[in-house]
Amino acid sequence: MQTPNPFAGLAAASLPRKEFAVLFAVLLTVAAGNTALQTVLPAIARVIHIPDMLVAVIFSFSALLWTFSAPYWARQSDMRGRRRLMLVGTLGFMVSMTGCGIAIYAGLKGWLVPVATFALFASLRSLFGIFGSASNPAAQAYVAARTDEQDRTAALSSLSSAFGLGTIIGPAVAPLFIIAPLGLSGPMFAFAVIAALVMLAVARVLPDDDPTHRQGQPQLGSGAPSSEPSVAGATTGASVKAAAAGRPKRLSVKDSRILPFMIFGFVSGSIQAATGQALGFLVIDTLGGTALDSQQEIAVIFMAGAFATLLAQWGLIPQLRLTPPALMRWGTLIAAAGTAGIALSGSLHGLVLAFALMSLGYGLARPGFTAGASLAVSRSEQGGVAGAVTSVNGSCFIFAPAVGIGLYQFGHTLTYWLGAVGLLCLAVYAFTKPELSREPGEHLDDDA
């Protein structure tokens, strides 16, 4: 059997693998750092004596900023180039993580009272919400502009696996960076260093696609990318003129072509955020031991999820050539089974298996939603749809973490039972909604 790898979705004539590797690293780093805090913040909250609900507020405020800033950065990527916006997003992430690490370190040392630690951390975390969202739509549009309709699902699934894998690997490796003398603030400093290295790779490997000083070349968001010949009929003269003038077409999440995908993405992402946010507390309270002792058990659980995500997005999707409808339908059902399994589990072994099953389901469903939305619009609108997808992904963390922890405080398994029921309802939606049932060949790829 062929070894799964993130490049399996790339056609021979599409994006060079070196460039794709850099894009993959950008999304992986941002996602891993973002969700790594899910592992360490419960322990930080217990040590510093910050109420559990305030942990959710930190994520919610950052996600709110992410939701509103993502469409803006998507339009800027059409006007100023994808590389520049990836640099902006990675820099914002690096500065935010460094500042958050300093705030937590000061709180752990007793230099700041808990309320001041929370306020400073939340403020510095907001930098990620404002600037960190620039990377995701730029990377998605970069790939979409360089792939045709037949290859785009597999290519975007491969790219989506970076974000999905990061949400699993981040919490899994975070405990490994809890070392003296930094303690629980160590993971934040570690991811800041990683981000600096990724920024260097972006600057050195990706071509400069800034349209403001590359006159006479086609724009990435308007048809053919600057590194490949123009595709006949891929865009109209009017849309090229509009892009050259710096006026990329706005694409609303309410657009009838993508609205069902946005609904699917919001519901599935919200359930994933709510259940994931509560998992650290569930492990601490269910398996016993101190908050620090539980970090290794949490790492084992999330590593199992990482393997399952790899299997889904690097193995099953490219090998089986699964289409967006199939990914959304069956992925949601598998995630529902895993979520219910977490509610039934009372041991580390059971939690590992259930979380892996849940992660496998999301590893299928989330790329299906992303690729389906991309295929529903024309090539010149890829920047817009990437911004819409990124905005929806961010909006999942506005209220869901607080809801997940709130339900957890009423009953340790309530979050997971309700999550499983919600996923079953979403599966029915995916099976019955006509827009979510269209195969790739039925979508428009070019401007009319």
C-alpha positions in Angstrom: 0.0 0.0 0.0 1.3 3.5 -0.9 2.4 5.6 2.1 -0.1 8.4 2.7 1.3 11.9 2.1 -0.1 15.4 1.8 1.0 15.7 -1.8 -1.2 12.9 -3.1 -3.8 15.4 -4.3 -1.4 17.3 -6.5 -1.5 16.6 -10.3 1.8 16.5 -12.1 1.2 19.8 -13.9 -0.2 21.7 -10.9 1.4 23.6 -8.1 5.1 22.7 -7.5 5.6 20.5 -4.5 8.1 22.8 -2.9 5.5 25.7 -3.0 2.8 23.4 -1.7 5.0 22.3 1.2 5.4 25.9 2.3 1.7 26.6 2.0 1.1 23.4 4.1 3.6 24.6 6.7 1.9 28.0 7.0 -1.5 26.6 7.7 -0.2 23.8 9.9 1.8 26.2 12.1 -1.1 28.7 12.5 -3.6 26.0 13.2 -1.3 24.0 15.6 -0.4 27.1 17.6 -4.1 28.2 17.7 -5.4 24.9 19.1 -2.3 24.0 21.2 -3.8 26.3 23.8 -6.7 23.9 24.2 -4.2 21.6 25.9 -2.4 24.0 28.2 -5.0 26.6 29.0 -7.1 24.3 31.2 -4.0 23.6 33.3 -3.0 27.3 33.3 -6.5 28.3 34.4 -6.4 25.9 37.3 -2.9 26.9 38.4 -3.4 30.7 38.1 -7.0 30.4 39.4 -8.8 31.8 36.4 -12.4 30.6 36.1 -13.0 28.0 33.4 -15.5 30.1 31.5 -12.9 32.9 31.0 -10.8 30.4 29.0 -13.7 30.2 26.6 -14.0 34.0 26.5 -10.4 34.3 25.3 -11.0 32.0 22.3 -14.4 33.6 21.6 -13.1 37.2 21.4 -10.2 36.2 19.1 -12.6 34.2 16.9 -14.9 37.2 16.6 -12.1 39.3 15.3 -11.0 36.5 13.0 -14.5 36.2 11.5 -14.7 39.9 10.6 -11.1 40.3 9.4 -10.9 37.2 7.2 -13.0 38.6 4.3 -11.0 41.8 4.3 -7.7 39.9 4.1 -9.1 37.7 1.3 -9.9 40.8 -0.8 -6.4 42.2 0.0 -4.8 39.0 -1.3 -6.5 39.5 -4.6 -5.1 43.0 -4.8 -1.7 42.7 -3.2 -0.7 39.1 -3.8 -1.0 35.8 -1.9 2.5 35.7 -0.6 2.3 39.1 1.1 -0.8 38.2 2.9 0.7 34.9 4.1 3.6 36.9 5.5 1.2 39.2 7.3 -0.8 36.3 8.8 2.3 34.5 10.0 3.9 37.6 11.5 0.7 38.4 13.3 0.6 34.9 14.7 4.3 35.0 15.8 3.9 38.4 17.6 0.7 37.2 19.3 2.2 34.0 20.6 5.3 35.7 21.9 3.2 38.3 23.8 0.8 35.6 25.1 3.8 33.6 26.4 5.2 36.6 28.2 1.8 37.3 29.8 1.3 33.7 31.0 4.9 33.5 32.3 4.4 36.6 34.3 1.1 35.2 35.7 2.7 31.9 36.7 5.5 33.7 38.4 3.1 35.8 40.4 4.2 39.1 38.8 0.6 39.7 37.7 -2.7 39.0 39.5 -5.1 36.6 37.8 -7.4 39.3 36.4 -4.4 41.3 35.0 -3.0 38.1 33.4 -6.3 37.3 31.8 -6.8 40.9 30.4 -3.2 41.1 29.0 -3.4 37.6 27.5 -6.8 38.3 25.9 -5.5 41.6 24.4 -2.4 39.9 22.9 -4.4 37.0 21.7 -6.6 39.4 19.8 -3.6 40.2 17.5 -4.0 36.6 16.2 -7.7 37.2 15.5 -7.0 40.4 13.6 -3.9 39.4 11.6 -3.6 35.6 11.8 -6.7 35.2 9.5 -4.7 36.6 6.6 -2.9 33.3 5.9 -5.8 30.9 5.4 -7.7 32.6 2.5 -4.5 33.5 0.7 -3.2 29.9 0.8 -6.5 28.5 -0.3 -6.9 30.9 -3.2 -3.2 30.3 -4.2 -4.0 26.6 -4.7 -7.4 27.0 -6.2 -6.1 29.4 -8.9 -3.5 26.7 -10.0 -5.8 23.7 -10.2 -8.6 22.7 -12.6 -11.9 21.4 -11.4 -11.0 17.7 -11.7 -8.0 18.1 -9.4 -9.2 20.9 -7.1 -11.1 18.7 -4.6 -8.0 16.5 -3.9 -5.7 19.5 -3.9 -7.8 21.5 -1.5 -8.4 18.4 0.6 -4.6 18.0 0.9 -4.3 21.7 1.9 -7.2 21.5 4.3 -5.4 18.6 6.0 -2.8 21.1 7.1 -5.3 23.1 9.1 -7.2 20.0 10.2 -4.0 18.2 11.2 -2.7 21.3 13.0 -5.8 21.4 15.2 -4.9 17.9 16.3 -1.1 18.0 16.4 -1.0 21.4 18.2 -2.5 20.1 21.4 -0.7 16.8 21.1 2.8 18.3 21.0 2.2 21.3 23.3 2.9 19.3 26.5 6.3 18.4 25.0 7.3 22.1 25.2 6.4 22.4 28.9 10.0 22.6 30.1 11.9 24.5 32.8 12.1 27.4 33.3 9.2 28.4 31.0 6.7 25.9 32.3 3.2 26.1 30.9 4.2 29.2 28.9 6.8 27.2 26.9 4.4 26.0 24.1 3.7 29.6 23.1 7.3 30.6 22.8 8.0 27.4 20.9 5.3 28.1 18.3 6.5 31.7 17.9 10.0 30.3 16.9 8.4 27.9 14.5 6.4 30.7 12.9 9.6 32.7 12.4 11.1 29.8 10.5 7.9 29.5 8.4 8.0 33.2 7.5 11.5 32.7 6.2 10.4 29.8 4.0 7.5 31.9 2.6 9.8 34.8 1.7 12.4 32.6 0.1 10.3 29.9 -1.7 7.1 31.4 -2.9 7.2 33.6 -6.0 6.4 37.3 -5.5 2.9 37.6 -6.9 2.2 41.2 -5.9 0.1 42.6 -8.9 1.0 46.2 -8.0 4.5 45.8 -9.4 4.1 42.9 -11.9 2.3 44.7 -14.7 1.1 42.8 -17.7 0.8 39.4 -15.8 -2.5 37.8 -15.0 -3.7 37.9 -11.5 -4.1 34.9 -9.3 -7.6 35.7 -8.3 -8.7 36.6 -11.8 -7.9 33.4 -13.7 -4.5 31.9 -14.4 -1.8 32.3 -11.9 1.3 34.3 -12.6 3.5 31.2 -12.8 1.5 29.4 -15.5 0.0 30.2 -18.9 -3.5 31.8 -19.0 -6.4 29.3 -19.4 -8.6 30.2 -22.3 -12.0 31.2 -21.1 -11.0 31.1 -17.5 -12.0 34.8 -17.0 -13.5 37.7 -18.8 -11.7 40.9 -19.8 -13.9 42.8 -17.4 -12.9 40.7 -14.4 -9.2 41.0 -15.3 -9.7 44.8 -15.5 -11.5 44.9 -12.2 -8.8 42.8 -10.5 -6.0 45.0 -12.0 -7.8 48.0 -10.7 -7.7 46.5 -7.2 -11.5 45.8 -7.0 -11.9 42.0 -6.6 -15.5 40.8 -6.6 -17.0 40.5 -3.1 -18.5 37.2 -2.3 -21.0 37.0 0.6 -21.4 34.0 2.8 -25.1 34.4 2.0 -24.5 33.8 -1.8 -27.0 31.1 -2.7 -24.3 29.0 -4.4 -22.2 28.6 -1.2 -24.7 29.3 1.6 -25.5 25.5 2.2 -21.8 24.8 2.5 -21.4 27.7 4.9 -24.2 26.3 7.0 -22.6 22.9 7.0 -19.2 24.3 7.8 -20.5 26.5 10.7 -22.5 23.7 12.3 -19.8 21.0 12.0 -17.1 23.4 13.1 -19.1 24.7 16.1 -19.7 21.2 17.3 -16.0 20.3 16.9 -15.0 23.5 18.7 -17.4 22.9 21.6 -16.4 19.3 22.2 -12.7 20.0 21.7 -12.7 22.9 24.1 -14.2 20.7 26.9 -12.0 17.7 26.3 -9.1 18.9 28.4 -11.3 19.5 31.4 -13.0 16.1 30.8 -9.7 14.3 30.9 -8.6 16.1 34.1 -11.9 15.5 35.9 -12.6 12.0 34.6 -9.2 10.3 34.8 -8.0 11.9 38.0 -4.7 13.3 38.9 -3.4 16.9 38.9 -3.8 19.3 36.0 -0.1 18.9 35.1 -0.3 15.1 35.4 -3.1 15.0 32.9 -1.0 16.7 30.2 0.5 13.4 29.0 -2.9 11.7 28.9 -4.3 14.6 26.8 -1.3 14.3 24.5 -1.9 10.6 23.9 -5.6 11.3 23.1 -4.8 14.0 20.6 -2.0 12.0 19.0 -4.6 9.3 18.2 -6.7 12.0 16.6 -3.7 13.1 14.6 -3.2 9.6 13.2 -6.9 9.4 12.3 -6.8 12.8 10.5 -3.7 11.7 8.6 -5.5 8.5 7.5 -8.5 10.4 6.3 -6.9 13.3 4.5 -3.6 11.8 3.3 -4.9 8.3 2.7 -8.6 7.8 2.2 -9.4 11.0 0.2 -6.7 10.8 -2.5 -6.8 7.0 -2.7 -10.6 6.7 -3.0 -11.1 9.9 -4.9 -14.0 10.8 -2.6 -16.2 13.7 -3.8 -17.4 16.6 -1.6 -20.9 15.1 -1.2 -19.5 11.8 0.0 -17.0 13.4 2.3 -19.6 15.6 4.0 -22.2 12.8 4.4 -20.1 9.9 5.7 -17.6 12.1 7.5 -20.4 13.6 9.6 -21.8 10.2 10.5 -18.4 8.9 11.6 -17.8 12.0 13.7 -21.2 11.5 15.3 -20.3 8.0 16.3 -17.0 9.1 17.8 -18.6 12.0 19.7 -21.1 9.6 21.3 -18.2 7.3 22.1 -16.5 10.0 24.1 -19.6 10.4 26.2 -19.7 6.7 26.9 -15.9 6.4 27.7 -14.7 6.3 31.2 -11.1 5.2 30.6 -8.1 6.5 28.7 -8.3 3.6 26.2 -11.9 4.4 25.5 -11.3 8.1 25.1 -8.4 7.5 22.7 -10.4 5.3 20.4 -13.5 7.5 20.5 -11.5 10.7 19.8 -9.7 9.0 16.9 -13.0 8.0 15.4 -14.4 11.5 15.8 -11.2 13.0 14.2 -11.5 10.6 11.3 -15.0 11.9 10.6 -14.0 15.5 10.8 -11.0 14.7 8.6 -13.4 13.8 5.9 -16.2 16.2 6.4 -14.2 19.5 6.7 -12.3 19.2 3.4 -15.6 18.2 1.7 -17.2 21.5 2.8 -14.1 23.5 1.7 -13.8 21.9 -1.7 -17.5 21.9 -2.3 -17.7 25.6 -1.7 -14.7 26.2 -4.0 -16.2 24.2 -6.8 -19.5 26.0 -6.5 -18.1 29.3 -7.8 -15.9 30.5 -10.7 -12.1 30.6 -10.8 -12.1 34.4 -10.4 -14.0 34.2 -7.2 -11.6 31.8 -5.4 -10.3 34.6 -3.2 -13.8 35.5 -2.1 -14.8 31.9 -1.3 -11.6 31.3 0.5 -12.4 34.4 2.7 -15.9 33.1 3.3 -14.6 29.7 4.3 -12.0 31.2 6.7 -14.6 33.6 8.2 -17.0 30.7 8.9 -14.2 28.6 10.4 -13.4 31.4 12.7 -17.0 32.1 13.7 -17.2 28.5 15.0 -15.1 29.6 17.9 -17.1 32.7 18.9 -19.8 31.0 21.0 -19.1 27.3 20.7 -16.2 27.1 23.3 -18.3 28.9 25.9 -21.3 26.7 25.1 -19.2 23.6 25.3 -17.7 24.5 28.7 -21.1 25.7 30.0 -22.8 22.5 29.1 -19.8 20.6 30.6 -20.4 22.3 33.9 -24.0 21.0 33.9 -22.8 17.5 33.1 -19.5 16.1 32.0 -21.0 14.2 29.0 -23.8 16.6 28.1 -21.6 18.4 25.5 -20.8 15.2 23.7 -24.4 13.7 23.7 -25.8 17.0 22.3 -22.9 17.1 19.8 -23.6 13.6 18.5 -27.3 14.5 18.0 -26.3 17.7 16.2 -24.0 15.8 13.9 -26.7 13.3 13.0 -29.1 16.1 12.1 -26.3 17.7 10.0 -25.9 14.3 8.2 -29.6 14.4 7.3 -29.0 17.9 5.9 -26.1 16.8 3.8 -28.1 13.8 2.4 -31.2 15.9 1.6 -29.9 19.3 0.5 -29.6 19.4 -3.3 -26.7 21.9 -3.4 -24.6 19.6 -1.2 -25.3 16.6 -3.5 -23.9 18.0 -6.7 -20.8 16.2 -8.0 -17.8 18.3 -9.2 -18.8 18.2 -12.9 -22.0 19.9 -12.2 -20.4 23.1 -10.8 -19.4 26.2 -12.7 -15.7 26.7 -13.0 -15.5 29.8 -15.3 -17.2 33.1 -15.4 -20.4 33.3 -17.4 
